[in-house]
Amino acid sequence: MKKTLIRAFSLVLILALMLMSVGCSSAPAQELVIFSWADYIDPELLAQFTEETGIAINYNYYTSNEEMLTKLEAAEGGDYDIVIGSDFVVNIARNEGLIMEIDKEKVPNFSNLNPAYLNHYFDPEAKYTVPYVAGTPLIVYDPAKVTCEIPGYNSLWDPSLADQLVVMDDMRNVIGMTLKSMGYSLNTEDPEIIAQAGKLGAVTIATNMAGRGTDIMLGGNAEFLATAEMKKLQYPEELIAEAKGFAETEDEEILEARAKFQELENKYKEQIKDEADKVREAGGLFILGTERHDSRRIDNQLRGRAGRQGDPGKSQFFLSTEDDLMRLFGGDRMKAVLARLKVDEDMPIESKMISNTVESSQKKVEGRNFAIRKQTLQYDDVMNRQRELIYKQRDMVLDGMDLSDKIIDMLDTSIEANVPVYCAKDAHKADWNLNGLKEKYKGWLLNEEELAKLDDLSFDEIVEMLKEIGRKKLDERRELFGDEIYKDLSRKILLHNVDSLWMDHIDAMDDLKEGIHLRSYAQQDPVVAFRMESYDMFDEMTATIRENTVQMMFTTVVRRREDVERKAVAKVTATSSGGDDSVKQEPVRKGKKVGPNDPCPCGSGKKYKKCCGSPEKLAQQAKKN
């Protein structure tokens, strides 16, 4: 019984299996250890079980699949009597030998379980598990047809009750499921249902009759009737579609199908002609709506289906004061008026005032939705303009553009932007932050001798000196690398910086969009605020691209691959060649290569690629060597 994993039908069945397992032991157990999801079993149910059986429950829990597997691995042979887990974890636990098979002989009523519950994809023979059905299902049936007692869910598999019972686990399906239990056919093809809503005496229930591209014809829709007949005659769907089309063709099969379809459509038109007249005499098509749509267009479309084929027609909508549309716009006020008048909740009320209130509510919802869509487009337009600029530059790089002049412009722009930050042109020299400026360019642009010269220079002289030194060193690196390598290097560096910083910019823009609407509390237009701040962020990003690109052009090291000539590093001697047979030569065995996703040999618990195998650590090791 130890470490037997059981998935139960319900909490009641879980406890039943607990009792059965304990009762079959050689000696009565005083404690039953359960391992399950946190708060999965009602404590009151556990207390009731203990009261009725005298067996205490030791309830252990986990909060994630990873935690469950970890605790199972540490259980060492028998810490848990019953384990309750998900399909995913059960499959892993079974494959790793963390759970034992169920001893069915120790569970007296195991054979009574319905076979439908035991056919599970990962445990088809139910060796390790008892599957469960979660939810709040109901059995729906017609008492006039089902006169026998319904003992439980196993009745669903009773051949004598076939097509008389249905299961419903969603209250939204109550109408459809009830009708099915009463013998009505449920057609899932919505257009076919709606198309035949104009037949005499037909009652059609649909979730949305508007906007489906289907005409409701009085007496029935001849086109859909002909299509249904073609399907009965085993015509393929593709051929039926061609039969209803008007494209020119010489295909004999299509022409034959078109002739057949036309024949059937004319036949049904004649049949429904008389029925259409009877529908008109009866009052035509009646549209009954249980709720109003947020959009007046949809309601008008639905209303327009009635009274347009020479029949009087009629449409009527029933709307609760608790409907979302009414609740948002004036429903509480109307509800209060009805409460003062002591109007019965079920009494239908027709009033011009109510109709006007509903229509005004729809207008407000339409206006709000339009404003939301417009605002979303404005946000996207800002991002799209920035995207066009970035991708235009990126495409030029990918097309092989020579960036030599571009790099010089970046250098000049960067210097002109950075120097005023530390040394304001109009400020006194004593107020300058020369140390900060020196630290900015120390090492990668200026050496110690060049840094010392800055103390005696004016603002303009500093700018010109930095530009001159930068251009001189760029020319030196071009001569060192060669034109082709220099051009390729500049393209790769710029592309790398653009891609990485653009991705960060996209994330920052998303974060800005989430909270920018709060600016409306300060009487600011969120769209205008978003546009201004996003452009500031874009300028900051482009400045960072320039800075990083210029600095990397001065610091990047290019290594050339050269053919290395193999040379002997040791001379063969009598001893090394095996002259002394008393010493056995052992081959040098190379250890197993550590993969990037393997645990790091240092014992940190991290992956090798994120620990000792990271580029930074490898570079440090190379310097030491």
C-alpha positions in Angstrom: 0.0 0.0 0.0 2.9 2.3 0.6 3.4 5.0 -2.1 0.4 3.9 -4.0 -0.8 6.8 -6.1 -4.6 7.1 -6.4 -6.6 9.6 -8.4 -10.2 9.5 -7.2 -13.6 10.2 -8.7 -14.4 12.6 -5.9 -13.5 13.3 -2.3 -16.0 10.7 -1.1 -14.5 8.0 -3.3 -11.0 9.0 -2.0 -12.0 8.4 1.5 -13.8 5.2 0.6 -10.6 3.8 -1.0 -8.7 4.9 2.1 -11.0 2.8 4.3 -10.8 -0.2 2.0 -7.0 -0.1 1.8 -6.7 0.1 5.6 -9.3 -2.6 6.3 -7.4 -5.2 4.2 -4.2 -4.8 6.1 -2.9 -7.7 8.3 -3.3 -5.4 11.3 -5.6 -2.4 11.6 -3.7 0.8 11.0 -4.1 3.7 13.4 -2.9 6.4 11.0 -3.3 6.9 7.3 -0.7 9.1 5.6 -2.1 11.1 2.6 0.0 13.2 0.2 -2.1 15.6 -1.9 -2.4 19.1 -3.2 -2.8 21.8 -0.5 -6.4 22.2 0.6 -7.6 19.6 -1.8 -9.6 17.6 0.7 -12.1 19.3 3.0 -10.9 19.1 6.7 -14.5 18.4 7.8 -14.6 15.4 5.6 -11.3 14.1 7.1 -12.7 14.6 10.6 -15.8 12.7 9.7 -13.8 9.9 8.3 -11.7 9.7 11.5 -14.9 9.8 13.6 -16.5 6.9 11.7 -13.5 4.7 11.4 -11.2 5.6 14.3 -8.3 6.0 11.9 -6.3 9.2 12.2 -5.4 11.1 9.0 -1.9 12.5 8.6 -2.3 15.0 5.8 0.9 16.0 3.9 0.6 18.5 1.1 2.5 20.1 -1.8 1.9 23.3 -3.8 3.5 22.5 -7.2 4.4 19.5 -9.4 8.1 20.1 -8.8 7.6 20.0 -5.0 5.6 16.8 -5.3 8.3 14.9 -7.2 11.0 16.2 -4.9 9.2 14.9 -1.8 8.4 11.6 -3.5 12.0 11.1 -4.3 13.0 11.8 -0.7 10.3 9.4 0.7 12.6 6.3 0.8 10.2 3.5 0.4 7.1 4.2 2.4 6.3 7.7 3.8 2.9 7.9 2.1 0.0 5.5 1.9 -2.1 7.4 -0.6 -0.8 10.0 -3.1 -3.1 12.2 -5.1 -1.6 14.0 -8.2 -2.1 15.2 -11.7 -1.7 13.1 -14.9 1.6 14.7 -15.8 3.2 14.0 -12.4 1.7 10.5 -12.2 3.3 9.5 -15.5 6.7 10.8 -14.4 6.4 9.1 -11.0 5.5 5.8 -12.6 8.4 5.9 -15.0 10.9 6.7 -12.3 9.6 4.0 -9.9 8.4 6.4 -7.3 5.0 4.7 -6.9 3.8 1.1 -6.5 1.1 -0.8 -8.3 -2.3 -1.0 -6.7 -2.9 -4.4 -5.1 -6.4 -4.9 -6.5 -7.1 -7.9 -4.3 -6.9 -5.7 -1.2 -9.6 -3.4 -2.6 -12.8 -5.5 -2.5 -14.9 -3.3 -4.8 -12.2 -2.4 -7.3 -13.9 -4.6 -9.9 -17.1 -2.6 -9.5 -15.6 0.6 -10.9 -17.0 1.5 -14.4 -14.5 0.5 -17.1 -15.0 3.9 -18.7 -13.2 5.4 -15.8 -10.3 3.0 -15.9 -9.3 3.6 -19.6 -6.7 6.3 -19.1 -4.0 7.2 -21.7 -1.0 6.8 -19.4 -2.3 3.9 -17.3 -4.8 1.9 -19.5 -4.9 -1.1 -17.2 -5.3 1.0 -14.0 -2.2 -0.6 -12.4 -1.2 2.6 -10.6 -4.1 4.9 -10.6 -7.8 5.3 -10.3 -8.9 8.2 -12.6 -11.4 10.7 -11.5 -14.0 13.0 -13.1 -13.8 16.6 -11.8 -16.6 19.2 -11.8 -20.2 19.4 -10.8 -22.0 17.2 -13.4 -25.7 16.6 -13.5 -27.8 13.8 -15.1 -30.6 15.2 -17.2 -33.5 13.0 -18.2 -37.2 13.1 -19.1 -39.2 11.5 -16.2 -42.0 10.6 -18.7 -39.6 8.4 -20.6 -37.4 7.2 -17.8 -39.6 5.6 -15.2 -37.0 3.5 -13.4 -34.8 4.8 -10.6 -31.4 6.4 -11.6 -29.0 5.0 -9.1 -25.9 6.9 -10.2 -23.5 7.8 -13.0 -23.1 4.1 -14.0 -26.6 4.4 -15.5 -25.1 6.4 -18.3 -23.6 3.1 -19.6 -26.8 1.1 -19.2 -27.8 -0.1 -22.7 -31.5 0.0 -21.7 -31.2 3.7 -21.0 -29.3 4.7 -24.2 -30.4 8.0 -25.7 -32.5 8.8 -22.7 -29.9 10.3 -20.3 -27.4 13.1 -20.9 -24.7 14.5 -18.7 -24.5 18.3 -18.2 -21.5 19.8 -16.4 -22.1 23.4 -17.5 -25.3 25.3 -16.6 -25.1 27.2 -19.9 -26.0 23.9 -21.7 -29.2 23.3 -19.7 -31.6 24.1 -22.5 -29.8 22.1 -25.2 -29.2 19.1 -22.9 -32.8 19.1 -21.7 -34.1 19.2 -25.2 -31.8 16.3 -26.2 -33.1 14.2 -23.3 -36.6 14.8 -24.5 -35.8 13.3 -27.9 -35.1 16.5 -29.9 -32.2 16.6 -32.4 -29.5 19.1 -31.6 -27.9 20.5 -34.8 -24.5 22.0 -34.1 -24.4 23.7 -37.5 -25.6 27.2 -36.6 -26.2 28.4 -40.2 -28.3 25.4 -41.0 -30.4 26.0 -37.9 -31.0 29.7 -38.6 -31.7 29.1 -42.3 -34.7 27.0 -41.5 -36.1 29.4 -38.8 -38.7 30.6 -41.2 -40.6 27.2 -41.5 -44.2 27.0 -40.4 -44.4 26.2 -36.6 -40.6 26.2 -36.2 -39.0 27.3 -32.9 -35.3 28.1 -33.3 -33.0 28.7 -30.3 -29.7 30.4 -31.3 -27.0 32.2 -29.3 -26.6 34.8 -32.1 -28.8 35.0 -35.1 -27.2 38.1 -36.5 -24.2 38.4 -38.6 -23.9 34.9 -39.8 -24.4 35.5 -43.5 -27.5 33.3 -43.6 -30.9 34.4 -44.9 -34.1 33.3 -43.0 -36.6 32.6 -45.8 -40.3 32.2 -45.0 -41.2 28.6 -45.4 -37.6 27.5 -45.3 -34.4 28.2 -47.2 -34.3 26.2 -50.4 -30.6 26.6 -50.9 -29.8 25.0 -47.5 -32.3 22.2 -48.2 -30.7 21.5 -51.5 -27.3 21.5 -49.9 -28.4 19.0 -47.2 -29.9 16.8 -49.9 -26.5 16.9 -51.8 -24.7 15.8 -48.7 -27.2 12.8 -48.4 -26.3 11.9 -51.9 -22.7 11.6 -50.9 -21.4 14.6 -52.8 -18.0 15.8 -51.4 -18.0 19.2 -49.6 -15.6 20.7 -52.2 -17.9 19.6 -55.1 -20.9 21.1 -53.4 -19.1 24.4 -53.0 -18.3 24.3 -56.7 -21.9 23.4 -57.5 -23.1 26.6 -55.7 -20.5 28.8 -57.5 -20.6 30.6 -60.8 -17.0 30.4 -62.0 -16.5 29.3 -65.6 -15.5 25.7 -65.9 -15.5 22.8 -68.4 -15.2 20.1 -65.8 -18.0 17.6 -66.4 -18.2 16.6 -62.8 -18.7 20.2 -61.6 -21.2 20.8 -64.4 -23.2 17.7 -63.4 -23.2 18.8 -59.8 -24.4 22.2 -60.7 -27.3 20.8 -62.7 -28.2 18.5 -59.8 -28.1 21.4 -57.3 -30.2 23.6 -59.5 -32.7 20.8 -59.9 -33.0 20.3 -56.1 -33.2 24.0 -55.4 -36.1 24.5 -57.8 -37.8 21.5 -56.3 -37.6 22.9 -52.8 -38.6 26.4 -53.9 -41.9 24.9 -55.2 -42.4 23.0 -52.0 -41.9 25.9 -49.7 -44.0 28.4 -51.7 -47.3 27.3 -50.2 -45.8 27.1 -46.7 -44.4 30.6 -47.0 -47.9 31.9 -47.7 -49.2 30.1 -44.6 -46.4 31.7 -42.5 -47.4 35.2 -43.7 -51.0 34.5 -42.8 -49.9 33.4 -39.3 -48.1 36.7 -38.8 -44.7 36.1 -40.3 -41.4 35.8 -38.5 -41.3 36.6 -34.8 -37.9 37.5 -33.2 -37.7 37.2 -29.5 -34.5 38.5 -27.9 -33.4 37.6 -24.3 -30.8 40.4 -24.2 -29.7 43.5 -26.0 -26.3 43.7 -27.7 -23.8 46.4 -26.8 -24.0 47.6 -30.5 -27.2 48.9 -32.0 -26.0 47.6 -35.4 -26.3 44.0 -34.2 -29.8 44.6 -32.7 -30.9 46.4 -35.9 -29.6 43.5 -37.9 -31.5 41.0 -35.8 -34.6 43.1 -35.9 -34.4 43.5 -39.6 -34.8 39.8 -40.2 -38.5 40.2 -39.3 -41.1 41.8 -41.6 -39.1 42.2 -44.8 -40.6 39.5 -47.0 -44.2 40.8 -47.3 -45.1 39.7 -43.8 -46.0 41.9 -40.8 -43.3 40.3 -38.6 -42.5 41.4 -35.1 -39.5 41.7 -32.8 -39.4 42.0 -29.1 -36.6 42.1 -26.6 -36.7 41.2 -22.9 -34.0 42.9 -20.8 -33.3 42.5 -17.1 -32.4 45.6 -15.0 -29.4 43.5 -13.8 -28.1 43.1 -17.4 -24.6 44.5 -17.9 -25.8 47.1 -20.3 -28.4 48.4 -17.8 -26.2 48.0 -14.8 -23.5 50.3 -16.3 -25.9 52.9 -17.6 -29.0 53.7 -15.4 -30.1 50.3 -14.3 -29.8 51.1 -10.6 -32.0 54.2 -11.0 -34.7 52.2 -12.9 -34.5 49.4 -10.4 -35.1 51.8 -7.5 -38.1 53.3 -9.3 -39.6 49.8 -9.8 -38.9 48.9 -6.2 -40.8 52.0 -5.0 -43.7 51.1 -7.2 -43.6 47.6 -5.8 -43.6 46.1 -9.2 -43.3 42.3 -9.4 -39.9 41.1 -10.6 -41.4 38.9 -13.3 -43.7 41.5 -14.7 -42.7 42.7 -18.2 -42.6 46.4 -18.6 -42.9 48.2 -21.9 -42.2 51.9 -21.9 -40.8 54.5 -24.4 -38.5 55.7 -21.5 -37.0 52.3 -21.1 -36.4 51.9 -24.8 -34.7 55.3 -24.9 -32.6 54.4 -21.9 -31.4 51.2 -23.5 -30.6 53.0 -26.8 -28.7 55.8 -25.0 -26.8 53.1 -23.1 -25.8 51.4 -26.3 -24.6 54.8 -27.7 -22.4 55.3 -24.7 -20.9 51.7 -25.0 -20.3 52.3 -28.7 -18.6 55.6 -28.0 -16.4 54.0 -25.3 -15.4 51.1 -27.5 -14.6 53.5 -30.3 -12.4 55.6 -28.0 -10.6 52.5 -26.8 -9.9 51.3 -30.4 -8.8 54.8 -31.4 -6.5 55.1 -28.4 -4.9 51.7 -29.1 -4.2 52.7 -32.7 -2.6 56.0 -31.5 -0.3 54.0 -29.2 0.6 51.6 -32.0 1.2 54.5 -34.4 3.9 55.9 -32.1 5.6 52.5 -31.8 5.3 51.9 -35.6 7.1 55.2 -36.5 10.0 54.2 -34.2 10.0 50.8 -35.7 10.3 52.2 -39.2 13.3 54.3 -38.3 15.1 51.4 -36.6 14.4 48.9 -39.3 15.4 51.4 -42.0 18.9 51.7 -40.5 19.1 48.0 -39.8 18.3 47.2 -43.4 21.0 49.5 -44.6 23.5 47.6 -42.4 22.3 44.2 -43.7 22.6 45.4 -47.3 26.3 45.9 -46.8 26.5 49.7 -46.5 29.9 51.1 -45.8 29.6 52.6 -42.2 33.0 54.3 -42.1 31.6 57.8 -42.3 28.6 56.8 -40.1 31.0 55.7 -37.3 32.9 59.0 -37.5 29.6 60.9 -37.3 28.6 58.8 -34.3 32.0 59.7 -32.7 31.5 63.4 -33.3 27.9 63.4 -32.1 28.8 61.4 -29.0 31.7 63.8 -28.1 29.5 66.9 -28.7 26.8 65.4 -26.4 29.1 64.2 -23.6 31.5 67.1 -23.1 28.8 69.7 -22.1 27.6 67.2 -19.5 30.9 67.5 -17.6 32.2 70.9 -18.9 29.4 73.5 -19.5 30.6 75.9 -22.2 29.2 79.0 -20.4 30.3 77.9 -16.9 33.5 78.9 -15.2 36.4 76.4 -15.6 36.5 75.9 -11.8 33.0 74.5 -12.0 33.9 71.9 -14.6 33.9 68.2 -13.7 37.1 67.3 -15.5 37.7 64.2 -13.4 34.3 62.9 -14.6 35.2 63.6 -18.2 38.6 61.9 -17.8 37.0 58.9 -16.3 34.5 58.8 -19.2 37.2 58.5 -21.9 40.0 56.9 -19.8 41.5 53.7 -21.2 39.6 53.3 -24.5 40.0 56.7 -26.1 42.7 58.7 -24.1 45.9 57.5 -22.5 47.5 59.1 -19.3 49.5 61.7 -21.3 46.4 62.8 -23.3 44.3 63.0 -20.2 46.8 65.4 -18.6 46.5 67.8 -21.5 42.7 68.4 -20.8 43.5 70.5 -17.8 44.9 73.4 -19.9 42.3 73.3 -22.7 39.2 75.3 -23.3 35.8 73.9 -24.1 36.2 74.0 -27.9 39.7 72.8 -27.7 38.7 69.8 -25.7 36.0 68.9 -28.2 38.4 69.3 -31.1 41.1 67.3 -29.3 38.8 64.4 -28.6 37.5 64.3 -32.2 41.0 64.4 -33.6 42.3 61.6 -31.4 39.2 59.5 -32.1 39.6 59.8 -35.9 43.3 59.2 -35.7 42.8 55.9 -33.7 40.0 54.8 -36.1 42.4 55.2 -39.0 45.0 53.2 -37.1 42.6 50.4 -36.5 41.5 50.4 -40.2 45.2 50.0 -41.2 45.6 47.3 -38.6 42.6 45.2 -39.6 42.4 46.0 -43.3 39.4 47.7 -45.1 37.3 44.6 -45.5 37.6 43.4 -41.8 37.1 47.0 -40.6 33.9 47.4 -42.6 32.6 44.0 -41.5 33.4 44.7 -37.9 31.6 48.1 -37.9 28.5 46.5 -39.4 28.4 43.6 -36.8 29.0 45.9 -33.9 26.3 48.3 -34.9 23.8 45.5 -35.7 24.5 43.9 -32.3 23.8 47.1 -30.4 20.7 47.9 -32.4 19.1 44.5 -31.9 19.8 44.2 -28.2 18.8 47.8 -27.2 15.7 47.7 -29.5 14.4 44.7 -27.7 14.9 46.4 -24.3 13.2 49.5 -25.7 10.1 47.4 -26.7 9.8 46.0 -23.2 10.2 49.5 -21.7 7.5 50.8 -24.1 5.1 48.1 -22.9 5.7 49.0 -19.3 5.1 52.7 -20.1 1.8 51.9 -21.8 0.5 49.9 -18.8 0.7 52.9 -16.4 0.4 55.9 -18.7 -3.4 56.1 -18.3 -2.9 57.3 -14.8 -1.8 60.7 -16.3 -5.5 61.4 -16.9 -5.9 62.0 -13.2 -3.5 64.9 -13.6 -5.6 66.4 -16.4 -3.1 65.1 -19.0 -3.9 63.3 -22.2 -2.4 59.8 -21.8 -1.7 59.5 -25.6 0.1 62.9 -25.7 2.1 61.9 -22.6 2.9 58.5 -24.1 4.1 60.1 -27.4 6.4 62.6 -25.6 7.9 60.1 -23.2 8.3 57.4 -25.8 10.3 59.8 -28.0 12.5 60.8 -25.1 13.1 57.0 -24.5 13.8 56.6 -28.2 16.4 59.4 -28.2 18.0 57.9 -25.2 18.2 54.5 -26.9 19.8 55.9 -30.0 22.3 57.8 -27.9 23.2 54.6 -26.1 23.6 52.8 -29.5 26.1 55.5 -30.6 28.0 55.3 -27.3 28.3 51.6 -27.3 29.1 51.3 -31.0 31.9 53.9 -30.8 33.4 52.4 -27.6 33.3 48.9 -29.1 35.1 50.1 -32.2 38.0 51.1 -30.1 38.1 48.1 -27.7 37.1 45.1 -29.8 39.9 42.7 -30.5 40.0 40.8 -33.8 41.8 37.4 -33.8 42.9 35.8 -37.1 42.9 32.1 -37.5 46.2 30.9 -38.8 47.3 27.4 -39.7 49.4 26.1 -36.9 52.3 23.8 -37.9 52.5 20.7 -35.8 56.0 20.1 -34.3 57.4 17.4 -32.1 57.8 18.5 -28.6 59.6 15.4 -27.2 62.3 13.2 -28.5 61.9 9.4 -28.5 64.3 7.7 -26.1 64.9 4.2 -25.2 63.0 4.5 -22.0 60.0 6.3 -23.5 59.8 3.8 -26.4 59.3 0.9 -24.0 62.9 -0.4 -23.5 62.1 -1.3 -20.0 59.3 -3.9 -20.2 58.9 -3.9 -16.4 57.0 -0.6 -16.5 53.6 -1.0 -18.1 52.5 2.0 -20.1 48.9 3.1 -19.3 46.9 5.1 -21.9 45.9 8.5 -20.9 42.1 8.6 -20.6 40.3 11.8 -21.4 37.4 12.7 -19.0 33.9 13.0 -20.2 33.2 16.4 -21.9 30.9 18.6 -19.9 27.9 19.7 -21.9 26.5 23.3 -21.7 23.3 22.1 -20.0 25.0 19.6 -17.6 25.4 20.4 -13.9 28.6 22.4 -13.3 31.5 20.2 -11.9 32.2 22.8 -9.3 29.1 21.8 -7.3 27.3 25.1 -7.5 24.1 23.4 -8.7 23.9 25.7 -11.8 24.2 24.7 -15.4 27.8 24.6 -16.8 27.0 27.3 -19.3 25.8 29.7 -16.6 28.7 28.9 -14.2 32.2 27.9 -15.0 31.4 27.6 -18.7 30.1 31.2 -19.1 32.1 33.4 -21.5 33.3 35.6 -18.6 34.6 32.7 -16.5 36.3 31.1 -19.6 37.9 34.5 -20.4 39.3 34.8 -16.9 40.6 31.3 -17.0 42.3 32.0 -20.4 44.1 35.0 -18.9 45.3 33.0 -15.9 46.7 30.3 -18.3 
